[in-house]
């Protein structure tokens, strides 16, 4: 038996060294991560646009309890929202367009003299507030008062934000709540929650419905 065992050749159980060429290099990982970041950044740079096409008036519901009347809607073509806000001539374009729309909808009721207009809170880092400039000019065209800075927001985020009164609310019974762009409707919802307890008749208007 001992002789038979001596004749058996035991195979080597040593594992061969790994070939380093199969190990992913740090450089390949960085390249892959950079591609992912570049794609993400590219997607973020796609900004909403508006072509100011006529006959886009609609009532949009961001909340089942009230609708927002918009003059234009978001488009795949036209000027970007950033470009629109930075153009001083756009203030007059928005004001004139909204003046026509509001007069068509509210009609002779505007002659009662019991109307006012308010807008959403200014963002703290913005010196030039587009919605406020439009509201002030729109008030002139409609012949009604504009109450500036009625609402204040103490949060950087507008979704779910609770607005407080920053100035004396309008004494008029009927209030036009205007905003330049409406996307999620969060700002308008917060404005409604602020003004509704006053027992006012609220009508919500926006320049651009920023949602396809």
C-alpha positions as CSV (number, residue, x, y, z in Angstrom):
1,X,0.0,0.0,0.0
2,X,2.8,2.4,0.8
3,X,4.3,1.9,-2.6
4,X,1.0,2.6,-4.3
5,X,0.7,5.9,-2.4
6,X,4.2,7.0,-3.3
7,X,3.4,6.5,-7.0
8,X,0.4,9.0,-6.8
9,X,1.2,12.5,-8.1
10,X,-0.7,15.1,-6.2
11,X,-1.7,18.1,-8.4
12,X,-0.6,21.5,-7.4
13,X,-3.2,23.5,-5.5
14,X,-1.5,26.9,-5.7
15,X,-3.7,29.7,-7.3
16,X,-2.0,31.5,-10.1
17,X,-1.4,35.2,-9.8
18,X,-4.2,37.4,-11.1
19,X,-3.5,39.2,-14.4
20,X,-3.5,42.9,-13.5
21,X,-4.7,43.7,-17.0
22,X,-8.2,42.5,-16.0
23,X,-8.5,44.9,-13.1
24,X,-10.5,48.1,-14.0
25,X,-8.2,51.1,-13.6
26,X,-9.1,54.2,-11.7
27,X,-9.0,56.2,-14.9
28,X,-11.8,54.1,-16.6
29,X,-14.0,54.7,-13.6
30,X,-13.4,58.4,-13.7
31,X,-14.3,58.6,-17.4
32,X,-17.5,56.7,-16.8
33,X,-18.5,59.0,-13.9
34,X,-17.7,62.1,-15.9
35,X,-20.0,60.9,-18.7
36,X,-22.9,60.4,-16.2
37,X,-22.4,63.9,-14.8
38,X,-22.2,65.4,-18.2
39,X,-25.5,63.8,-19.2
40,X,-27.2,65.0,-16.0
41,X,-25.9,68.5,-16.5
42,X,-27.1,68.5,-20.1
43,X,-30.6,67.5,-19.0
44,X,-30.7,70.2,-16.4
45,X,-29.9,72.8,-19.0
46,X,-33.1,72.2,-21.0
47,X,-35.2,75.3,-20.1
48,X,-38.8,75.9,-20.7
49,X,-39.8,78.2,-23.5
50,X,-42.8,80.2,-24.7
51,X,-43.7,81.2,-28.3
52,X,-46.5,83.5,-27.3
53,X,-48.8,81.7,-29.7
54,X,-52.4,83.2,-29.6
55,X,-55.5,81.3,-28.6
56,X,-53.8,79.4,-25.8
57,X,-56.1,80.7,-23.1
58,X,-57.1,77.9,-20.7
59,X,-58.1,77.2,-17.1
60,X,-55.5,74.9,-15.5
61,X,-56.3,73.0,-12.3
62,X,-53.3,72.5,-9.9
63,X,-55.8,72.0,-7.1
64,X,-59.3,70.5,-7.5
65,X,-60.8,73.5,-5.6
66,X,-59.8,76.3,-8.0
67,X,-58.5,76.9,-11.5
68,X,-55.8,79.3,-12.8
69,X,-56.6,81.2,-16.0
70,X,-53.5,81.5,-18.3
71,X,-52.8,83.6,-21.3
72,X,-50.1,81.5,-23.0
73,X,-48.6,78.1,-22.4
74,X,-45.2,76.5,-22.4
75,X,-43.8,75.6,-25.8
76,X,-40.9,73.6,-27.2
77,X,-39.9,76.7,-29.2
78,X,-39.7,80.4,-28.6
79,X,-37.9,82.4,-25.9
80,X,-36.6,80.9,-22.7
81,X,-38.2,82.0,-19.4
82,X,-34.9,83.4,-18.3
83,X,-34.7,85.5,-21.5
84,X,-38.2,86.7,-21.1
85,X,-37.7,87.8,-17.5
86,X,-34.5,89.7,-18.4
87,X,-36.2,91.7,-21.2
88,X,-37.8,95.0,-20.0
89,X,-40.1,95.1,-23.0
90,X,-41.7,91.9,-21.8
91,X,-43.3,93.7,-18.9
92,X,-45.5,95.8,-21.3
93,X,-46.3,92.7,-23.4
94,X,-47.5,90.7,-20.5
95,X,-49.5,93.6,-19.0
96,X,-51.2,94.5,-22.3
97,X,-52.0,90.8,-23.0
98,X,-53.4,90.2,-19.5
99,X,-55.4,93.5,-19.6
100,X,-57.2,92.3,-22.7
101,X,-57.8,88.8,-21.2
102,X,-59.0,90.1,-17.8
103,X,-61.4,92.6,-19.4
104,X,-62.9,89.9,-21.6
105,X,-63.5,87.5,-18.7
106,X,-64.5,89.9,-15.9
107,X,-66.4,92.3,-18.2
108,X,-68.5,95.1,-16.7
109,X,-67.9,93.9,-13.2
110,X,-64.5,95.8,-13.2
111,X,-66.5,99.0,-13.4
112,X,-67.7,98.4,-9.8
113,X,-64.5,99.8,-8.5
114,X,-64.3,97.0,-5.9
115,X,-61.3,95.3,-7.5
116,X,-57.6,95.1,-6.6
117,X,-54.6,93.1,-7.8
118,X,-51.9,91.3,-5.8
119,X,-49.0,89.1,-6.7
120,X,-46.8,86.4,-5.2
121,X,-44.0,87.3,-2.7
122,X,-40.7,88.6,-4.0
123,X,-37.7,86.3,-3.8
124,X,-35.2,87.9,-1.5
125,X,-32.2,87.7,-3.9
126,X,-34.2,89.3,-6.7
127,X,-33.8,93.1,-7.1
128,X,-36.1,93.3,-10.1
129,X,-39.3,91.4,-9.6
130,X,-40.9,90.5,-12.9
131,X,-44.4,89.7,-11.5
132,X,-44.5,92.9,-9.5
133,X,-43.6,95.1,-12.4
134,X,-46.3,93.4,-14.6
135,X,-48.8,93.7,-11.8
136,X,-48.1,97.4,-11.3
137,X,-48.5,98.2,-15.0
138,X,-51.5,95.9,-15.3
139,X,-53.2,97.8,-12.4
140,X,-52.7,101.1,-14.4
141,X,-54.3,99.6,-17.5
142,X,-57.3,98.2,-15.5
143,X,-57.7,101.3,-13.4
144,X,-57.5,99.3,-10.1
145,X,-55.1,99.5,-7.2
146,X,-52.1,97.2,-6.9
147,X,-51.1,96.1,-3.4
148,X,-47.5,95.3,-3.4
149,X,-45.8,93.0,-0.9
150,X,-49.0,91.8,0.5
151,X,-47.6,88.3,0.9
152,X,-44.2,87.3,2.4
153,X,-42.4,84.0,2.2
154,X,-39.9,83.1,4.8
155,X,-38.7,79.9,3.1
156,X,-36.4,79.5,0.1
157,X,-38.8,76.8,-1.3
158,X,-42.3,77.7,-2.5
159,X,-43.7,74.2,-2.4
160,X,-45.7,73.8,0.7
161,X,-44.6,77.2,2.0
162,X,-46.9,79.2,4.3
163,X,-47.2,82.8,3.4
164,X,-47.8,85.6,5.9
165,X,-49.0,89.2,5.4
166,X,-46.2,91.6,4.7
167,X,-48.4,94.6,4.2
168,X,-52.0,95.6,4.8
169,X,-54.3,93.4,2.7
170,X,-56.7,95.0,0.1
171,X,-59.9,96.4,1.4
172,X,-61.6,95.6,-1.9
173,X,-63.8,92.6,-1.9
174,X,-62.6,91.2,-5.3
175,X,-59.0,90.4,-5.8
176,X,-57.1,89.4,-8.9
177,X,-54.1,87.2,-7.9
178,X,-51.5,87.4,-10.7
179,X,-48.3,85.5,-11.2
180,X,-46.0,85.7,-14.3
181,X,-45.4,81.9,-14.6
182,X,-47.2,79.0,-13.0
183,X,-45.6,75.5,-13.0
184,X,-46.7,73.4,-10.0
185,X,-49.2,75.9,-8.7
186,X,-47.6,75.9,-5.2
187,X,-47.3,79.6,-5.1
188,X,-50.9,80.2,-6.1
189,X,-52.1,77.6,-3.6
190,X,-50.2,79.4,-0.8
191,X,-51.7,82.8,-1.9
192,X,-55.1,81.2,-1.8
193,X,-54.6,79.9,1.7
194,X,-53.4,83.4,2.8
195,X,-56.3,85.3,1.3
196,X,-59.2,82.9,1.6
197,X,-59.9,83.5,5.3
198,X,-60.5,87.2,4.5
199,X,-63.7,86.2,2.7
200,X,-62.6,87.8,-0.6
201,X,-63.7,86.8,-4.1
202,X,-60.4,85.6,-5.6
203,X,-59.6,85.2,-9.3
204,X,-56.3,83.6,-10.3
205,X,-54.5,84.7,-13.5
206,X,-51.0,83.9,-14.9
207,X,-49.1,84.9,-18.0
208,X,-47.6,81.5,-18.9
209,X,-48.9,78.1,-18.0
210,X,-45.4,76.5,-17.6
211,X,-46.6,72.9,-17.9
212,X,-47.3,71.0,-21.1
